[in-house]
């Protein structure tokens, strides 16, 4: 769908913007919300996070907005450098993009992206949110990484396939069709 490098960067930006917010919500509220409320005795997850002083990142408590910014920077870098290029190559090994139905090919790209990005971002998250106060153990890191993959993979697959990518593709088409239409109108006037 994106035709040049600038469009790929914009597409990745939009995708990561929506994805990071979805994952931070999923991680804080769905996976860890009850634990946070039990630890603090708060009646809501947001109150529990405030009571804890934020979210622990590398053993330091940070506000949620800082967590979103950190994860956005890491996810965007990973998506641009590894996710997009490798997922397209993987999908192209199985399907010929010129002969395959676009919906099927896009689905293959989405599946390849999830298959690459989920373990990679889960590994990064295992380092970011590791319980450093208890000391470091590579076995604990490995267990946390595998746990995160088990939690994140189903969410990643279904949210990307049925919500995030259709939304981003629709927004992307609207943005670049208007530019194309404006370019054609301006060219016709001259």
Contact map, one row per residue, 1 for C-alpha under 8 A:
1110000000000000000000000000000000000000000000000000000000000000000000000000000000000000000000000000000000000000000000000000000000000000000000000000000000000000000000000000000000000000000000
1111101100100000000000000000000000000000000000000000000000000000000000000000000000000000000000000000000000000000000000000000000000000000000000000000000000000000000000000000000000000000000000
1111101100000000000000000000000000000000000000000000000000000000000000000000000000000000000000000000000000000000000000000000000000000000000000000000000000000000000000000000000000000000000000
0111111100000000000000000000000000000000000000000000000000000000000000000000000000000000000000000000000000000000000000000000000000000000000000000000000000000000000000000000000000000000000000
0111111110000000000000000000000000000000000000000000000000000000000000000000000000000000000000000000000000000000000000000000000000000000000000000000000000000000000000000000000000000000000000
0001111111000000000000000000000000000000000000000000000000000000000000000000000000000000000000000000000000000000000000000000000000000000000000000000000000000000000000000000000000000000000000
0111111111100000000000000000000000000000000000000000000000000000000000000000000000000000000000000000000000000000000000000000000000000000000000000000000000000000000000000000000000000000000000
0111111111110000000000000000000000000000000000000000000000000000000000000000000000000000000000000000000000000000000000000000000000000000000000000000000000000000000000000000000000000000000000
0000111111111000000000000000000000000000000000000000000000000000000000000000000100000000000000000000000000000000000000000000000000000000000000000000000000000000000000000000000000000000000000
0000011111111100000000000000000000000000000000000000000000000000000000000000000000000000000000000000000000000000000000000000000000000000000000000000000000000000000000000000000000000000000000
0100001111111110000000000000000000000000000000000000000000000000000000000000000000000000000000000000000000000000000000000000000000000000000000000000000000000000000000010001000000000000000000
0000000111111111000000000000000000000000000000000000000000000000000000000001001100010000000000000000000000000000000000000000000000000000000000000000000000000000000000000000000000000000000000
0000000011111111100000000000000000000000000000000000000000000000000000000001000000000000000000000000000000000000000000000000000000000000000000000000000000000000000000000000000000000000000000
0000000001111111110000000000000000000000000000000000000000000000000000000000000000000000000000000000000000000000000000000000000000000000000000000000000000000000000000010000000000000000000000
0000000000111111111000000000000000000000000000000000000000000000000000000000000000000000000000000000000000000000000000000000000000000000000000000000000000000000000110010000000000000000000000
0000000000011111111100000000000000000000000000000000000000000000000000010011001000000000000000000000000000000000000000000000000000000000000000000000000000000000000000000000000000000000000000
0000000000001111111110000000000000000000000000000000000000000000000000010000000000000000000000000000000000000000000000000000000000000000000000000000000000000000000000000000000000000000000000
0000000000000111111111000000000000000000000000000000000000000000000000000000000000000000000000000000000000000000000000000000000000000000000000000000000000000000000100000000000000000000000000
0000000000000011111111100000000000000000000000000000000000000000000000000000000000000000000000000000000000000000000000000000000000000000000000000000000000000000000100000000000000000000000000
0000000000000001111111110000000000000000000000000000000000000000000100110010000000000000000000000000000000000000000000000000000000000000000000000000000000000000000000000000000000000000000000
0000000000000000111111111000000000000000000000000000000000000000000100000000000000000000000000000000000000000000000000000000000000000000000000000000000000000000000000000000000000000000000000
0000000000000000011111111100000000000000000000000000000000000000000000000000000000000000000000000000000000000000000000000000000000000000000000000000000000000000000000000000000000000000000000
0000000000000000001111111110000000000000000000000000000000000000000000000000000000000000000000000000000000000000000000000000000000000000000000000000000000000000000000000000000000000000000000
0000000000000000000111111111000000000000000000000000000000000000001100000000000000000000000000000000000000000000000000000000000000000000000000000000000000000000000000000000000000000000000000
0000000000000000000011111111110000000000000000000000000000000000000000000000000000000000000000000000000000000000000000000000000000000000000000000000000000000000000000000000000000000000000000
0000000000000000000001111111111000000000000000000000000000000000000000000000000000000000000000000000000000000000000000000000000000000000000000000000000000000000000000000000000000000000000000
0000000000000000000000111111111110000000000000000000000000000000000000000000000000000000000000000000000000000000000000000000000000000000000000000000000000000000000000000000000000000000000000
0000000000000000000000011111111110000000000010000000000000000000000000000000000000000000000000000000000000000000000000000000000000000000000000000000000000000000000000000000000000000000000000
0000000000000000000000001111111111000000000010000000000000000000000000000000000000000000000000000000000000000000000000000000000000000000000000000000000000000000000000000000000000000000000000
0000000000000000000000001111111111000000000000000000000000000000000000000000000000000000000000000000000000000000000000000000000000000000000000000000000000000000000000000000000000000000000000
0000000000000000000000000111111111000000000000000000000000000000000000000000000000000000000000000000000000000000000000000000000000000000000000000000001000000000000000000000000000000000000000
0000000000000000000000000011111111110000000000000000000000000000000000000000000000000000000000000000000000000000000000000000000000000000000000000000000000000000000000000000000000000000000000
0000000000000000000000000011111111111000000010000000000000000000000000000000000000000000000000000000000000000000000000000000000000000000000000000000000000000000000000000000000000000000000000
0000000000000000000000000000111111111100000010000000000000000000000000000000000000000000000000000000000000000000000000000000000000000000000000000000000000000000000000000000000000000000000000
0000000000000000000000000000000111111110000000000000000000000000000000000000000000000000000000000000000000000000000000000000000000000000000000000000000000000000000000000000000000000000000000
0000000000000000000000000000000111111111000010011000000000000000000000000000000000000000000000000000000000000000000000000000000000000000000000000000000000000000000000000000000000000000000000
0000000000000000000000000000000011111111111110010000000000000000000000000000000000000000000000000000000000000000000000000000000000000000000000000000000000000000000000000000000000000000000000
0000000000000000000000000000000001111111110000000000000000000000000000000000000000000000000000000000000000000000000000000000000000000000000000000000000000000000000000000000000000000000000000
0000000000000000000000000000000000111111100000010000000000000000000000000000000000000000000000000000000000000000000000000000000000000000000000000000000000000000000000000000000000000000000000
0000000000000000000000000000000000011111110000010011000000000000000000000000000000000000000000000000000000000000000000000000000000000000000000000000000000000000000000000000000000000000000000
0000000000000000000000000000000000001111111000010000000000000000000000000000000000000000000000000000000000000000000000000000000000000000000000000000000000000000000000000000000000000000000000
0000000000000000000000000000000000001101111110110010000000000000000000000000000000000000000000000000000000000000000000000000000000000000000000000000000000000000000000000000000000000000000000
0000000000000000000000000000000000001000111110110000000000000000000000000000000000000000000000000000000000000000000000000000000000000000000000000000000000000000000000000000000000000000000000
0000000000000000000000000000000000001000011111110000000000000000000000000000000000000000000000000000000000000000000000000000000000000000000000000000000000000000000000000000000000000000000000
0000000000000000000000000001100011011000011111111000000000000000000000000000000000000000000000000000000000000000000000000000000000000000000000000000000000000000000000000000000000000000000000
0000000000000000000000000000000000000000000111111100000000000000000000000000000000000000000000000000000000000000000000000000000000000000000000000000000000000000000000000000000000000000000000
0000000000000000000000000000000000000000011111111110000000000000000000000000000000000000000000000000000000000000000000000000000000000000000000000000000000000000000000000000000000000000000000
0000000000000000000000000000000000011011111111111111000000000000000000000000000000000000000000000000000000000000000000000000000000000000000000000000000000000000000000000000000000000000000000
0000000000000000000000000000000000010000000011111111111000000000000000000000000000000000000000000000000000000000000000000000000000000000000000000000000000000000000000000000000000000000000000
0000000000000000000000000000000000000000000001111111110000000000000000000000000000000000000000000000000000000000000000000000000000000000000000000000000000000000000000000000000000000000000000
0000000000000000000000000000000000000001010000111111110000000000000000000000000000000000000000000000000000000000000000000000000000000000000000000000000000000000000000000000000000000000000000
0000000000000000000000000000000000000001000000011111111000001000000000000000000000000000000000000000000000000000000000000000000000000000000000000000000000000000000000000000000000000000000000
0000000000000000000000000000000000000000000000001111111000001110000000000000000000000000000000000000000000000000000000000000000000000000000000000000000000000000000000000000000000000000000000
0000000000000000000000000000000000000000000000001111111100001111000000000000000000000000000000000000000000000000000000000000000000000000000000000000000000000000000000000000000000000000000000
0000000000000000000000000000000000000000000000001001111110011111001000000000000000000000000000000000000000000000000000000000000000000000000000000000000000000000000000000000000000000000000000
0000000000000000000000000000000000000000000000000000011111111100000000000000000000000000000000000000000000000000000000000000000010000000000000000000000000000000000000000000000000000000000000
0000000000000000000000000000000000000000000000000000001111111100001000000000000000000000000000000000000000000000000000000000000111000000000000000000000000000000000000000000000000000000000000
0000000000000000000000000000000000000000000000000000000111110000000000000000000000000000000000000000000000000000000000000000001111010000000000000000000000000000000000000000000000000000000000
0000000000000000000000000000000000000000000000000000000111111000000000000000000000000000000000000000000000000000000000000000000011111000000000000000000000000000000000000000000000000000000000
0000000000000000000000000000000000000000000000000000001111111100000000000000000000000000000000000000000000000000000000000000000000000000000000000000000000000000000000000000000000000000000000
0000000000000000000000000000000000000000000000000001111110111110000000000000000000000000000000000000000000000000000000000000000000000000000000000000000000000000000000000000000000000000000000
0000000000000000000000000000000000000000000000000000111110011111011000000000000000000000000000000000000000000000000000000000000000000000000000000000000000000000000000000000000000000000000000
0000000000000000000000000000000000000000000000000000111000001111111000000000000000000000000000000000000000000000000000000000000000000000000000000000000000000000000000000000000000000000000000
0000000000000000000000000000000000000000000000000000011000000111111100000000000000000000000000000000000000000000000000000000000000000000000000000000000000000000000000000000000000000000000000
0000000000000000000000000000000000000000000000000000000000000011111110000000000000000000000000000000000000000000000000000000000000000000000000000000000000000000000000000000000000000000000000
0000000000000000000000000000000000000000000000000000000000000111111111000000000000000000000000000000000000000000000000000000000000000000000000000000000000000000000000000000000000000000000000
0000000000000000000000010000000000000000000000000000001010000111111111100000000000000000000000000000000000000000000000000000000000000000000000000000000000000000000000000000000000000000000000
0000000000000000000110010000000000000000000000000000000000000001111111110000000000000000000000000000000000000000000000000000000000000000000000000000000000000000000000000000000000000000000000
0000000000000000000000000000000000000000000000000000000000000000111111111000000000000000000000000000000000000000000000000000000000000000000000000000000000000000000000000000000000000000000000
0000000000000000000000000000000000000000000000000000000000000000011111111100000000000000000000000000000000000000000000000000000000000000000000000000000000000000000000000000000000000000000000
0000000000000000000100000000000000000000000000000000000000000000001111111110000000000000000000000000000000000000000000000000000000000000000000000000000000000000000000000000000000000000000000
0000000000000001100100000000000000000000000000000000000000000000000111111111000000000000000000000000000000000000000000000000000000000000000000000000000000000000000000000000000000000000000000
0000000000000000000000000000000000000000000000000000000000000000000011111111100000000000000000000000000000000000000000000000000000000000000000000000000000000000000000000000000000000000000000
0000000000000000000000000000000000000000000000000000000000000000000001111111110000000000000000000000000000000000000000000000000000000000000000000000000000000000000000000000000000000000000000
0000000000000001000100000000000000000000000000000000000000000000000000111111111000000000000000000000000000000000000000001000000000000000000000000000000000000000000000000000000000000000000000
0000000000011001000000000000000000000000000000000000000000000000000000011111111100000000000000000000000000000000000000000000000000000000000000000000000000000000000000000000000000000000000000
0000000000000000000000000000000000000000000000000000000000000000000000001111111110000000000000000000000000000000000000000000000000000000000000000000000000000000000000000000000000000000000000
0000000000000000000000000000000000000000000000000000000000000000000000000111111111100000000000000000000000000000000010000000000000000000000000000000000000000000000000000000000000000000000000
0000000000010001000000000000000000000000000000000000000000000000000000000011111111110000000000000000000000000000000010000000000000000000000000000000000000000000000000000000000000000000000000
0000000010010000000000000000000000000000000000000000000000000000000000000001111111111000000000000000000000000000000000000000000000000000000000000000000000000000000000000000000000000000000000
0000000000000000000000000000000000000000000000000000000000000000000000000000111111111000000000000000000000000000000000000000000000000000000000000000000000000000000000000000000000000000000000
0000000000000000000000000000000000000000000000000000000000000000000000000000011111111100000000000000000000000000000000000000000000000000000000000000000000000000000000000000000000000000000000
0000000000000000000000000000000000000000000000000000000000000000000000000000011111111110000000000000000000000000100110000000000000000000000000000000000000000000000000000000000000000000000000
0000000000010000000000000000000000000000000000000000000000000000000000000000001111111111000000000000000000000000100000000000000000000000000000000000000000000000000000000000000000000000000000
0000000000000000000000000000000000000000000000000000000000000000000000000000000111111111100000000000000000000000000000000000000000000000000000000000000000000000000000000000000000000000000000
0000000000000000000000000000000000000000000000000000000000000000000000000000000001111111110000000000000000000000100000000000000000000000000000000000000000000000000000000000000000000000000000
0000000000000000000000000000000000000000000000000000000000000000000000000000000000111111111000000000000000001101100100000000000000000000000000000000000000000000000000000000000000000000000000
0000000000000000000000000000000000000000000000000000000000000000000000000000000000011111111100000000000000001001000000000000000000000000000000000000000000000000000000000000000000000000000000
0000000000000000000000000000000000000000000000000000000000000000000000000000000000001111111110000000000000000000000000000000000000000000000000000000000000000000000000000000000000000000000000
0000000000000000000000000000000000000000000000000000000000000000000000000000000000000111111111000000000000001001000000000000000000000000000000000000000000000000000000000000000000000000000000
0000000000000000000000000000000000000000000000000000000000000000000000000000000000000011111111100000000010011001000000000000000000000000000000000000000000000000000000000000000000000000000000
0000000000000000000000000000000000000000000000000000000000000000000000000000000000000001111111111000000000000000000000000000000000000000000000000000000000000000000000000000000000000000000000
0000000000000000000000000000000000000000000000000000000000000000000000000000000000000000111111110000000000000000000000000000000000000000000000000000000000000000000000000000000000000000000000
0000000000000000000000000000000000000000000000000000000000000000000000000000000000000000011111110000000000000000000000000000000000000000000000000000000000000000000000000000000000000000000000
0000000000000000000000000000000000000000000000000000000000000000000000000000000000000000001111111011000010000000000000000000000000000000000000000000000000000000000000000000000000000000000000
0000000000000000000000000000000000000000000000000000000000000000000000000000000000000000000111111111000000000000000000000000000000000000000000000000000000000000000000000000000000000000000000
0000000000000000000000000000000000000000000000000000000000000000000000000000000000000000000100111111110010000000000000000000000000000000000000000000000000000000000000000000000000000000000000
0000000000000000000000000000000000000000000000000000000000000000000000000000000000000000000000011111000000000000000000000000000000000000000000000000000000000000000000000000000000000000000000
0000000000000000000000000000000000000000000000000000000000000000000000000000000000000000000000111111100000000000000000000000000000000000000000000000000000000000000000000000000000000000000000
0000000000000000000000000000000000000000000000000000000000000000000000000000000000000000000000111111110110000000000000000000000000000000000000000000000000000000000000000000000000000000000000
0000000000000000000000000000000000000000000000000000000000000000000000000000000000000000000000001011111110000000000000000000000000000000000000000000000000000000000000000000000000000000000000
0000000000000000000000000000000000000000000000000000000000000000000000000000000000000000000000001001111111000000000000000000000000000000000000000000000000000000000000000000000000000000000000
0000000000000000000000000000000000000000000000000000000000000000000000000000000000000000000000000000111111100000000000000000000000000000000000000000000000000000000000000000000000000000000000
0000000000000000000000000000000000000000000000000000000000000000000000000000000000000000000000000001111111110000000000000000000000000000000000000000000000000000000000000000000000000000000000
0000000000000000000000000000000000000000000000000000000000000000000000000000000000000000001000101001111111111000000000000000000000000000000000000000000000000000000000000000000000000000000000
0000000000000000000000000000000000000000000000000000000000000000000000000000000000000000000000000000011111111100000000000000000000000000000000000000000000000000000000000000000000000000000000
0000000000000000000000000000000000000000000000000000000000000000000000000000000000000000000000000000001111111110000000000000000000000000000000000000000000000000100000000000000000000000000000
0000000000000000000000000000000000000000000000000000000000000000000000000000000000000000001000000000000111111111000000000000000000000000000000000000000000000000000000000000000000000000000000
0000000000000000000000000000000000000000000000000000000000000000000000000000000000000011011000000000000011111111100000000000000000000000000000000000000000000000000000000000000000000000000000
0000000000000000000000000000000000000000000000000000000000000000000000000000000000000010000000000000000001111111110000000000000000000000000000000000000000000001100010000000000000000000000000
0000000000000000000000000000000000000000000000000000000000000000000000000000000000000000000000000000000000111111111000000000000000000000000000000000000000001000100000000000000000000000000000
0000000000000000000000000000000000000000000000000000000000000000000000000000000000000011011000000000000000011111111100000000000000000000000000000000000000000000000000000000000000000000000000
0000000000000000000000000000000000000000000000000000000000000000000000000000000000110110000000000000000000001111111110000000000000000000000000000000000000000000000000000000000000000000000000
0000000000000000000000000000000000000000000000000000000000000000000000000000000000000000000000000000000000000111111111000000000000000000000000000000000010011001000000000000000000000000000000
0000000000000000000000000000000000000000000000000000000000000000000000000000000000000000000000000000000000000011111111100000000000000000000000000000000000000000000000000000000000000000000000
0000000000000000000000000000000000000000000000000000000000000000000000000000000000100010000000000000000000000001111111110000000000000000000000000000000000000000000000000000000000000000000000
0000000000000000000000000000000000000000000000000000000000000000000000000000011000100000000000000000000000000000111111111000000000000000000000000000000000000000000000000000000000000000000000
0000000000000000000000000000000000000000000000000000000000000000000000000000000000000000000000000000000000000000011111111100000000000000000000000000100110010000000000000000000000000000000000
0000000000000000000000000000000000000000000000000000000000000000000000000000000000000000000000000000000000000000001111111110000000000000000000001000100000000000000000000000000000000000000000
0000000000000000000000000000000000000000000000000000000000000000000000000000000000000000000000000000000000000000000111111111000000000000000000000000000000000000000000000000000000000000000000
0000000000000000000000000000000000000000000000000000000000000000000000000010000000000000000000000000000000000000000011111111100000000000000000000000000000000000000000000000000000000000000000
0000000000000000000000000000000000000000000000000000000000000000000000000000000000000000000000000000000000000000000001111111110000000000000000001001100100000000000000000000000000000000000000
0000000000000000000000000000000000000000000000000000000000000000000000000000000000000000000000000000000000000000000000111111111000000000000000001000000000000000000000000000000000000000000000
0000000000000000000000000000000000000000000000000000000000000000000000000000000000000000000000000000000000000000000000011111111100000000000000000000000000000000000000000000000000000000000000
0000000000000000000000000000000000000000000000000000000000000000000000000000000000000000000000000000000000000000000000001111111111000000000000001000000000000000000000000000000000000000000000
0000000000000000000000000000000000000000000000000000000000000000000000000000000000000000000000000000000000000000000000000111111111000000000010011001000000000000000000000000000000000000000000
0000000000000000000000000000000000000000000000000000000001000000000000000000000000000000000000000000000000000000000000000011111111000000000010000000000000000000000000000000000000000000000000
0000000000000000000000000000000000000000000000000000000011000000000000000000000000000000000000000000000000000000000000000001111111000000000000000000000000000000000000000000000000000000000000
0000000000000000000000000000000000000000000000000000000111100000000000000000000000000000000000000000000000000000000000000000111111100000000000000000000000000000000000000000000000000000000000
0000000000000000000000000000000000000000000000000000000011100000000000000000000000000000000000000000000000000000000000000000111111110000000010010000000000000000000000000000000000000000000000
0000000000000000000000000000000000000000000000000000000000100000000000000000000000000000000000000000000000000000000000000000000011111111000000000000000000000000000000000000000000000000000000
0000000000000000000000000000000000000000000000000000000001100000000000000000000000000000000000000000000000000000000000000000000001111111000000000000000000000000000000000000000000000000000000
0000000000000000000000000000000000000000000000000000000000100000000000000000000000000000000000000000000000000000000000000000000000111110000000000000000000000000000000000000000000000000000000
0000000000000000000000000000000000000000000000000000000000000000000000000000000000000000000000000000000000000000000000000000000000111111000000000000000000000000000000000000000000000000000000
0000000000000000000000000000000000000000000000000000000000000000000000000000000000000000000000000000000000000000000000000000000000111111100000000000000000000000000000000000000000000000000000
0000000000000000000000000000000000000000000000000000000000000000000000000000000000000000000000000000000000000000000000000000000000110111110110000000000000000000000000000000000000000000000000
0000000000000000000000000000000000000000000000000000000000000000000000000000000000000000000000000000000000000000000000000000000000000011111110000000000000000000000000000000000000000000000000
0000000000000000000000000000000000000000000000000000000000000000000000000000000000000000000000000000000000000000000000000000000000000001111111000000000000000000000000000000000000000000000000
0000000000000000000000000000000000000000000000000000000000000000000000000000000000000000000000000000000000000000000000000000000000000000111111100000000000000000000000000000000000000000000000
0000000000000000000000000000000000000000000000000000000000000000000000000000000000000000000000000000000000000000000000000000000000000001111111110000000000000000000000000000000000000000000000
0000000000000000000000000000000000000000000000000000000000000000000000000000000000000000000000000000000000000000000000000000011001000001111111111000000000000000000000000000000000000000000000
0000000000000000000000000000000000000000000000000000000000000000000000000000000000000000000000000000000000000000000000000000000000000000011111111100000000000000000000000000000000000000000000
0000000000000000000000000000000000000000000000000000000000000000000000000000000000000000000000000000000000000000000000000000000000000000001111111110000000000000000000000000000000000000000000
0000000000000000000000000000000000000000000000000000000000000000000000000000000000000000000000000000000000000000000000000000010001000000000111111111000000000000000000000000000000000000000000
0000000000000000000000000000000000000000000000000000000000000000000000000000000000000000000000000000000000000000000000100110110000000000000011111111100000000000000000000000000000000000000000
0000000000000000000000000000000000000000000000000000000000000000000000000000000000000000000000000000000000000000000000000000000000000000000001111111110000000000000000000000000000000000000000
0000000000000000000000000000000000000000000000000000000000000000000000000000000000000000000000000000000000000000000000000000000000000000000000111111111000000000000000000000000000000000000000
0000000000000000000000000000000000000000000000000000000000000000000000000000000000000000000000000000000000000000000000000100010000000000000000011111111100000000000000000000000000000000000000
0000000000000000000000000000000000000000000000000000000000000000000000000000000000000000000000000000000000000000000001100100000000000000000000001111111110000000000000000000000000000000000000
0000000000000000000000000000000000000000000000000000000000000000000000000000000000000000000000000000000000000000000000000000000000000000000000000111111111000000000000000000000000000000000000
0000000000000000000000000000001000000000000000000000000000000000000000000000000000000000000000000000000000000000000000000000000000000000000000000011111111100000000000000000000000000000000000
0000000000000000000000000000000000000000000000000000000000000000000000000000000000000000000000000000000000000000000001000100000000000000000000000001111111110000000000000000000000000000000000
0000000000000000000000000000000000000000000000000000000000000000000000000000000000000000000000000000000000000000010001000000000000000000000000000000111111111000000000000000000000000000000000
0000000000000000000000000000000000000000000000000000000000000000000000000000000000000000000000000000000000000000000000000000000000000000000000000000011111111100000000000000000000000000000000
0000000000000000000000000000000000000000000000000000000000000000000000000000000000000000000000000000000000000000000000000000000000000000000000000000001111111110000000000000000000000000000000
0000000000000000000000000000000000000000000000000000000000000000000000000000000000000000000000000000000000000000010001000000000000000000000000000000000111111111000000000000000000000000000000
0000000000000000000000000000000000000000000000000000000000000000000000000000000000000000000000000000000000000010010000000000000000000000000000000000000011111111100000000000000000000000000000
0000000000000000000000000000000000000000000000000000000000000000000000000000000000000000000000000000000000000000000000000000000000000000000000000000000001111111111000000000000000000000000000
0000000000000000000000000000000000000000000000000000000000000000000000000000000000000000000000000000000000000000000000000000000000000000000000000000000000111111111100000000000000000000000000
0000000000000000000000000000000000000000000000000000000000000000000000000000000000000000000000000000000000000100010000000000000000000000000000000000000000011111111111000000000000000000000000
0000000000000000000000000000000000000000000000000000000000000000000000000000000000000000000000000000000000100110000000000000000000000000000000000000000000001111111111000000000000000000000000
0000000000000000000000000000000000000000000000000000000000000000000000000000000000000000000000000000000000000000000000000000000000000000000000000000000000000111111111000000000000000000000000
0000000000000000000000000000000000000000000000000000000000000000000000000000000000000000000000000000000000000000000000000000000000000000000000000000000000000111111111100000000000000000000000
0000000000000010011000000000000000000000000000000000000000000000000000000000000000000000000000000000000000000000000000000000000000000000000000000000000000000011111111110000000000000000000000
0000000000000010000000000000000000000000000000000000000000000000000000000000000000000000000000000000000000000100000000000000000000000000000000000000000000000001111111111000000000000000000000
0000000000000000000000000000000000000000000000000000000000000000000000000000000000000000000000000000000000000000000000000000000000000000000000000000000000000001111111111100000000000000000000
0000000000000000000000000000000000000000000000000000000000000000000000000000000000000000000000000000000000000000000000000000000000000000000000000000000000000000001111111110000000000000000000
0000000000100110000000000000000000000000000000000000000000000000000000000000000000000000000000000000000000000000000000000000000000000000000000000000000000000000000111111111000000000000000000
0000000000000000000000000000000000000000000000000000000000000000000000000000000000000000000000000000000000000000000000000000000000000000000000000000000000000000000011111111100000000000000000
0000000000000000000000000000000000000000000000000000000000000000000000000000000000000000000000000000000000000000000000000000000000000000000000000000000000000000000001111111110000000000000000
0000000000000000000000000000000000000000000000000000000000000000000000000000000000000000000000000000000000000000000000000000000000000000000000000000000000000000000000111111111000000000000000
0000000000100000000000000000000000000000000000000000000000000000000000000000000000000000000000000000000000000000000000000000000000000000000000000000000000000000000000011111111100000000000000
0000000000000000000000000000000000000000000000000000000000000000000000000000000000000000000000000000000000000000000000000000000000000000000000000000000000000000000000001111111110000000000000
0000000000000000000000000000000000000000000000000000000000000000000000000000000000000000000000000000000000000000000000000000000000000000000000000000000000000000000000000111111111000000000000
0000000000000000000000000000000000000000000000000000000000000000000000000000000000000000000000000000000000000000000000000000000000000000000000000000000000000000000000000011111111100000000000
0000000000000000000000000000000000000000000000000000000000000000000000000000000000000000000000000000000000000000000000000000000000000000000000000000000000000000000000000001111111110000000000
0000000000000000000000000000000000000000000000000000000000000000000000000000000000000000000000000000000000000000000000000000000000000000000000000000000000000000000000000000111111111000000000
0000000000000000000000000000000000000000000000000000000000000000000000000000000000000000000000000000000000000000000000000000000000000000000000000000000000000000000000000000011111111100000000
0000000000000000000000000000000000000000000000000000000000000000000000000000000000000000000000000000000000000000000000000000000000000000000000000000000000000000000000000000001111111110000000
0000000000000000000000000000000000000000000000000000000000000000000000000000000000000000000000000000000000000000000000000000000000000000000000000000000000000000000000000000000111111111000000
0000000000000000000000000000000000000000000000000000000000000000000000000000000000000000000000000000000000000000000000000000000000000000000000000000000000000000000000000000000011111111100000
0000000000000000000000000000000000000000000000000000000000000000000000000000000000000000000000000000000000000000000000000000000000000000000000000000000000000000000000000000000001111111110000
0000000000000000000000000000000000000000000000000000000000000000000000000000000000000000000000000000000000000000000000000000000000000000000000000000000000000000000000000000000000111111111000
0000000000000000000000000000000000000000000000000000000000000000000000000000000000000000000000000000000000000000000000000000000000000000000000000000000000000000000000000000000000011111111100
0000000000000000000000000000000000000000000000000000000000000000000000000000000000000000000000000000000000000000000000000000000000000000000000000000000000000000000000000000000000001111111110
0000000000000000000000000000000000000000000000000000000000000000000000000000000000000000000000000000000000000000000000000000000000000000000000000000000000000000000000000000000000000111111111
0000000000000000000000000000000000000000000000000000000000000000000000000000000000000000000000000000000000000000000000000000000000000000000000000000000000000000000000000000000000000011111111
0000000000000000000000000000000000000000000000000000000000000000000000000000000000000000000000000000000000000000000000000000000000000000000000000000000000000000000000000000000000000001111111
0000000000000000000000000000000000000000000000000000000000000000000000000000000000000000000000000000000000000000000000000000000000000000000000000000000000000000000000000000000000000000111111
0000000000000000000000000000000000000000000000000000000000000000000000000000000000000000000000000000000000000000000000000000000000000000000000000000000000000000000000000000000000000000011111
